[in-house]
Amino acid sequence: MTEPSYLQTTRAGYDAIAVPYEEFARDDLANKPFDAAMLAAFAHVVRAGGGGLVAEVGTGPGRVAAHLHGLGVDVFGVDLSPEMVALARRTYPGLRFVEGQMAELDLADGALAGLVAWYSVIHTPPELVPTVLAEFHRVLAPGGHALLAFQVGDEPLHLSEAFDREIALDFHRWRPDRMTALLADAGLDVQATLVREAEPTERTPHAYLLARKAADDQGEGAGAAS
């Protein structure tokens, strides 16, 4: 089967900018209290639910996975870009990072207590996002939590250059209510929503959704996951 072109361009784009992106984003959580607060809330509900394995999909250079590890979460990272995975392994040798794509995770049904998609669903064409959310539902155990972060808006952004490198990356923005509806269709009910205004270096507001798979959900008939 031919790989979708958006996966090829996303992989190539992040391979090209892996090192400068890591340097740019290395300390961003220290200066973004709302981001840190949502990650702390996610870590709390995972631990309160008894803990278990958590995947950060679209982990990039691994800084969010490392932050979650510091909050007591048993986390590993998945990324499409081999260069990002190699960089994350070098930077955080005590954590596990693997190559993979979020629509086809190499995990058994119900394997995860939690899943984080931190500005990573944004590269998936909107018509394919229900498939990705169905996969999130599949790999989450009943009662498991998912945390999504994304830019707010209606119009996509296309970048042909970043960090003086040629790329071809599309960033799809979302309205929180629309993403909430898609999560519900996939069997993931949003428990908390945070929207913050854009910072001076940002183009749009940002949204964070914390969702939960029902404790009695065994994976049958869950909307897009069925």
C-alpha positions in Angstrom: 0.0 0.0 0.0 1.3 3.4 -0.9 1.9 5.7 2.0 -0.2 8.8 2.1 1.6 11.9 0.8 1.0 13.9 4.0 2.9 11.3 6.0 5.8 11.6 3.6 6.0 15.4 3.7 5.5 15.5 7.5 8.3 13.0 8.0 10.6 14.8 5.6 9.8 18.2 7.1 10.6 17.2 10.7 13.7 15.2 9.6 15.0 18.4 8.1 14.4 20.6 11.1 15.0 18.2 14.0 18.1 19.8 15.5 17.1 23.5 15.3 13.5 22.7 16.4 14.8 20.9 19.5 17.0 23.9 20.4 14.0 26.3 19.8 11.5 24.3 21.9 13.8 22.9 24.6 12.7 25.1 27.4 9.2 26.2 26.2 7.3 24.5 29.0 9.1 26.6 31.6 7.5 29.7 30.1 4.0 28.3 29.4 2.2 27.9 32.6 -1.1 26.8 31.0 0.6 24.1 29.0 2.3 22.9 32.1 -0.9 23.0 34.1 -2.8 20.7 31.6 0.1 18.3 31.5 0.1 18.2 35.3 -3.7 17.6 35.3 -3.3 14.7 32.8 -0.5 13.2 34.9 -2.7 13.5 38.0 -5.7 11.7 36.5 -3.5 8.9 35.1 -1.9 8.4 38.5 -5.2 8.6 40.3 -6.6 5.9 38.0 -3.9 3.5 39.1 -1.2 4.5 36.7 -0.1 2.5 33.7 1.6 2.9 30.4 1.2 6.3 28.5 2.2 7.1 24.9 3.0 10.5 23.7 2.3 10.4 19.9 4.1 12.9 17.8 6.8 13.2 20.5 9.3 15.1 18.4 12.5 15.7 20.4 10.9 14.1 23.5 10.7 17.1 25.8 7.0 16.6 26.7 7.5 12.9 27.3 10.4 13.8 29.6 8.3 16.3 31.4 5.6 13.7 32.0 8.2 11.3 33.2 9.2 13.9 35.7 5.6 14.0 36.9 5.7 10.3 37.7 4.2 9.0 34.5 5.3 5.7 32.8 5.6 7.2 29.4 7.2 6.5 26.0 7.3 8.5 22.8 6.2 7.7 19.2 7.1 9.8 16.2 7.0 9.6 12.5 10.4 11.2 12.0 13.4 8.9 12.4 15.6 12.0 13.0 13.4 13.2 15.8 13.3 9.7 17.4 17.1 9.5 17.2 17.4 13.0 18.7 15.0 12.1 21.5 16.9 8.9 22.3 20.2 10.8 22.5 18.7 13.6 24.7 16.7 11.4 27.0 18.5 8.0 27.1 16.5 6.8 30.0 13.2 6.9 28.1 11.9 4.8 25.2 11.2 6.3 21.8 10.0 4.5 18.7 9.1 5.3 15.1 5.4 5.0 14.2 2.3 6.8 13.0 -0.6 7.7 15.1 -3.3 6.2 12.9 -1.7 2.7 13.2 -0.1 2.4 16.6 1.8 -0.8 17.3 -0.1 -1.5 20.5 -2.7 -4.0 21.6 -6.2 -3.0 22.3 -6.5 -1.3 25.6 -2.8 -1.2 26.2 -2.6 2.4 27.5 -3.7 4.2 30.6 -3.2 7.5 28.8 -2.2 9.1 25.5 -1.0 12.6 24.7 -1.1 14.2 21.2 0.7 17.5 21.9 0.4 19.5 18.7 0.6 16.4 16.5 -2.9 15.7 15.3 -2.5 19.1 13.5 -0.6 17.5 10.6 -3.4 15.1 9.8 -5.9 16.1 7.1 -9.2 16.9 8.8 -11.1 14.2 7.0 -8.7 11.6 8.4 -8.8 12.8 12.0 -11.8 10.5 12.9 -9.6 7.6 12.0 -6.8 8.8 14.3 -9.2 9.4 17.2 -10.7 5.9 16.6 -7.1 4.5 17.0 -6.7 6.5 20.2 -9.9 4.9 21.5 -8.7 1.4 20.5 -5.4 1.6 22.4 -6.8 3.2 25.5 -7.9 1.0 28.3 -11.4 1.6 29.7 -11.1 4.7 32.0 -8.0 5.8 30.1 -7.4 9.5 29.3 -6.3 11.4 26.2 -4.8 14.9 26.1 -4.8 16.9 22.9 -3.2 20.3 22.2 -3.8 22.3 19.0 -4.0 25.7 17.5 -7.5 27.3 17.3 -8.9 28.5 14.0 -10.5 27.6 10.8 -7.9 28.1 8.1 -4.8 25.8 7.7 -1.3 27.2 7.7 1.3 26.0 5.1 5.0 26.5 5.7 7.5 26.0 3.0 10.5 27.1 5.1 11.5 26.9 8.7 14.8 27.4 10.5 16.3 28.2 7.1 15.3 24.7 5.8 13.0 23.9 2.9 9.9 22.0 4.1 6.3 21.4 3.1 4.3 21.2 6.3 0.5 21.8 6.7 -0.9 22.8 10.1 -4.6 22.2 10.5 -6.3 24.4 13.1 -9.4 23.4 15.0 -12.3 24.8 16.9 -12.5 23.2 20.3 -16.2 22.4 20.0 -15.6 20.6 16.7 -12.8 18.5 18.1 -14.9 17.8 21.2 -17.6 16.4 18.9 -15.2 14.2 17.0 -13.7 12.9 20.3 -17.3 12.0 21.5 -18.0 10.2 18.2 -14.8 8.2 18.8 -16.0 7.2 22.3 -13.8 9.8 24.2 -15.7 12.3 26.3 -14.1 15.6 27.0 -13.8 16.4 30.8 -11.9 19.6 30.6 -11.2 22.3 28.0 -8.7 25.1 28.3 -8.3 27.9 25.6 -5.6 30.5 26.1 -4.9 33.5 24.0 -2.0 33.7 21.6 1.3 34.8 22.9 3.3 37.6 21.1 5.1 35.0 18.9 2.0 33.0 18.1 -0.6 33.4 15.3 -3.7 32.0 17.1 -5.1 31.0 20.4 -4.3 27.5 21.6 -6.6 24.8 23.0 -6.2 21.8 25.3 -8.8 19.0 25.6 -8.6 16.3 28.3 -10.9 13.4 27.4 -11.7 10.0 28.9 -12.7 6.6 27.6 -15.7 5.3 29.6 -14.7 2.8 32.4 -17.3 0.3 31.1 -16.3 0.8 27.4 -14.9 -2.5 26.0 -14.5 -1.0 22.5 -17.7 -2.0 20.9 -20.0 0.4 19.1 -17.9 3.5 20.0 -18.8 5.8 17.1 -15.9 6.2 14.8 -14.1 3.3 16.5 -16.7 0.8 15.5 
